[in-house]
Amino acid sequence: MEDGTREDYELLDRSEREYVRRLPDIILSSLQKLDHSLEGYPVSRLEHSLQAATRALKDGADDELIVAALIHDIGDELAPYNHAEIAAGIIRPYVRPEVTWIVEQHGLFQTYYYAHHTGGNRNARDRHRDHPWYPVCKEFCANWDQCSFDPDYPWEPLSSFEPLVRSIFARPAHDPRYVKEARSA
């Protein structure tokens, strides 16, 4: 890299900008790939994600939270033990810190529903009890995530959420109009 010229880095910058311009398509494609996974569950990962996003939509959530509900498990295929961090990393530059924190912590918060059945601590999420976003993450999991494995729940198709995905991921990364200052916890 130290031997690169200004022209080299301008070329790379143009290339990266073009890639980022296609990010909504890449995310939508990645979501579609989730349709053939999650064996043993009554729904695929895509169907689970669509159910979570549909529930958020029906509950009147804002666009950032709806997209967060849609992509919260997008990292599951490649990083099953830290998928929440992957999804949070994808969405972080485009949404307010509260939404990123919810996505990043949802994996821990979800253990409340099953950890006690497998010898784990279902209350592990309580280490964040004093965090200002604890209540909304708890609600995210209770109302949209843990209940979205229902093959009979009528979810919206991915095409219904495409405009939101395109809108959120077309934003300039870290744009202060969209990304508010994080509250200290």
C-alpha positions as CSV (number, residue, x, y, z in Angstrom):
1,M,0.0,0.0,0.0
2,E,2.8,2.4,0.7
3,D,3.8,2.3,-3.0
4,G,0.3,3.3,-4.2
5,T,-0.2,6.5,-6.0
6,R,-3.0,9.1,-5.8
7,E,-4.4,7.7,-9.1
8,D,-4.3,4.1,-7.6
9,Y,-6.3,5.2,-4.6
10,E,-8.7,7.3,-6.6
11,L,-9.4,4.2,-8.8
12,L,-9.9,2.0,-5.7
13,D,-12.2,4.7,-4.2
14,R,-14.4,4.7,-7.3
15,S,-14.5,1.0,-7.3
16,E,-15.5,0.9,-3.6
17,R,-18.2,3.5,-4.1
18,E,-19.7,1.5,-7.0
19,Y,-19.8,-1.6,-4.8
20,V,-21.5,0.4,-2.0
21,R,-24.0,1.7,-4.5
22,R,-25.0,-2.0,-5.1
23,L,-25.2,-2.8,-1.4
24,P,-29.0,-2.9,-1.3
25,D,-29.0,-5.5,-4.1
26,I,-26.3,-7.5,-2.2
27,I,-28.2,-7.5,1.0
28,L,-31.5,-8.5,-0.7
29,S,-29.6,-11.3,-2.5
30,S,-28.1,-12.4,0.8
31,L,-31.5,-12.5,2.4
32,Q,-32.9,-14.6,-0.5
33,K,-30.1,-17.2,0.2
34,L,-31.5,-17.6,3.7
35,D,-34.5,-19.4,2.2
36,H,-32.7,-22.7,2.1
37,S,-31.5,-23.0,5.6
38,L,-32.4,-23.5,9.2
39,E,-33.0,-27.2,9.0
40,G,-35.1,-28.6,11.9
41,Y,-37.1,-25.4,12.2
42,P,-40.7,-25.0,10.8
43,V,-39.6,-22.0,8.7
44,S,-36.4,-21.0,6.9
45,R,-34.2,-18.2,8.1
46,L,-35.7,-16.0,5.4
47,E,-39.2,-16.8,6.5
48,H,-38.2,-16.1,10.1
49,S,-36.7,-12.8,9.0
50,L,-39.8,-11.9,7.0
51,Q,-42.0,-12.7,10.0
52,A,-39.9,-10.6,12.3
53,A,-40.0,-7.6,9.9
54,T,-43.7,-8.1,9.3
55,R,-44.4,-8.0,13.0
56,A,-42.3,-4.8,13.3
57,L,-44.2,-3.3,10.4
58,K,-47.6,-4.2,11.9
59,D,-46.5,-2.8,15.3
60,G,-45.8,0.6,13.7
61,A,-42.0,0.4,14.1
62,D,-39.9,3.0,12.2
63,D,-38.1,2.1,9.0
64,E,-34.7,1.5,10.8
65,L,-36.2,-1.0,13.2
66,I,-38.2,-2.8,10.4
67,V,-35.0,-3.2,8.4
68,A,-33.2,-4.3,11.6
69,A,-35.8,-7.0,12.1
70,L,-35.4,-8.1,8.5
71,I,-31.6,-8.4,8.6
72,H,-31.0,-9.3,12.3
73,D,-30.0,-12.9,11.4
74,I,-28.3,-12.3,8.1
75,G,-24.9,-13.3,9.5
76,D,-26.2,-16.7,10.7
77,E,-25.0,-18.7,7.7
78,L,-21.4,-17.7,8.1
79,A,-21.1,-16.9,11.8
80,P,-23.7,-18.9,13.8
81,Y,-22.0,-18.1,17.1
82,N,-21.7,-14.4,16.6
83,H,-24.2,-13.6,13.8
84,A,-25.6,-10.7,15.8
85,E,-22.3,-8.9,15.6
86,I,-22.2,-9.5,11.8
87,A,-25.7,-8.1,11.3
88,A,-24.9,-5.1,13.5
89,G,-21.7,-4.4,11.6
90,I,-23.7,-4.4,8.3
91,I,-26.3,-2.0,9.5
92,R,-24.2,0.2,11.8
93,P,-23.2,2.9,9.3
94,Y,-26.8,3.5,8.2
95,V,-28.9,3.7,11.4
96,R,-28.9,5.3,14.8
97,P,-26.8,3.6,17.5
98,E,-29.9,2.3,19.4
99,V,-30.8,0.1,16.4
100,T,-27.3,-1.2,16.0
101,W,-27.1,-2.0,19.7
102,I,-30.4,-3.9,19.5
103,V,-29.2,-6.0,16.6
104,E,-25.8,-6.6,18.2
105,Q,-27.4,-7.7,21.5
106,H,-30.4,-9.7,20.2
107,G,-28.5,-13.0,20.3
108,L,-27.8,-12.6,24.0
109,F,-31.3,-11.4,24.7
110,Q,-32.8,-14.4,22.8
111,T,-31.1,-16.8,25.2
112,Y,-33.8,-15.9,27.7
113,Y,-36.2,-18.1,25.8
114,Y,-34.1,-21.3,25.7
115,A,-30.9,-21.2,27.7
116,H,-32.4,-22.7,30.8
117,H,-33.4,-25.8,28.7
118,T,-29.7,-26.4,27.8
119,G,-28.0,-25.6,31.1
120,G,-27.4,-22.0,30.3
121,N,-28.3,-18.8,32.1
122,R,-31.6,-17.4,30.7
123,N,-31.0,-14.2,32.5
124,A,-27.6,-13.4,31.0
125,R,-29.1,-10.4,29.3
126,D,-29.6,-8.8,32.7
127,R,-26.0,-7.7,32.7
128,H,-27.3,-4.9,30.5
129,R,-30.4,-4.2,32.7
130,D,-29.2,-0.6,33.3
131,H,-28.5,0.1,29.7
132,P,-30.9,2.7,28.3
133,W,-31.8,0.4,25.3
134,Y,-32.3,-2.7,27.4
135,P,-36.1,-2.4,27.3
136,V,-36.4,-1.9,23.5
137,C,-34.0,-4.8,22.9
138,K,-36.1,-7.0,25.2
139,E,-39.3,-5.9,23.3
140,F,-37.6,-6.5,19.9
141,C,-36.9,-10.1,21.0
142,A,-40.2,-10.7,22.7
143,N,-42.5,-9.2,20.1
144,W,-40.6,-9.8,16.8
145,D,-37.8,-12.3,17.1
146,Q,-38.6,-15.2,19.4
147,C,-42.2,-15.6,18.1
148,S,-41.3,-15.6,14.4
149,F,-40.9,-19.3,13.8
150,D,-44.5,-19.9,13.1
151,P,-45.3,-21.5,9.7
152,D,-48.9,-20.3,10.0
153,Y,-48.1,-16.6,10.5
154,P,-48.9,-14.6,7.4
155,W,-45.7,-12.7,6.6
156,E,-45.1,-10.1,3.9
157,P,-42.9,-11.1,1.0
158,L,-39.3,-9.8,0.7
159,S,-40.5,-7.5,-2.1
160,S,-42.6,-5.6,0.4
161,F,-39.5,-4.6,2.3
162,E,-37.3,-3.9,-0.7
163,P,-38.0,-0.2,-0.8
164,L,-37.0,0.1,2.9
165,V,-33.8,-1.8,2.3
166,R,-32.9,0.4,-0.7
167,S,-33.7,3.5,1.3
168,I,-31.7,2.6,4.4
169,F,-28.7,1.2,2.6
170,A,-28.6,4.1,0.0
171,R,-27.9,6.6,2.8
172,P,-24.4,8.0,3.1
173,A,-22.6,5.9,5.7
174,H,-22.5,7.6,9.1
175,D,-24.6,10.5,7.8
176,P,-25.4,12.6,10.9
177,R,-28.9,13.2,9.5
178,Y,-29.6,9.5,10.2
179,V,-27.1,8.4,12.7
180,K,-27.7,10.2,16.0
181,E,-25.0,10.4,18.7
182,A,-25.0,7.4,20.9
183,R,-26.2,7.8,24.5
184,S,-23.6,6.7,27.0
185,A,-24.6,3.7,29.0
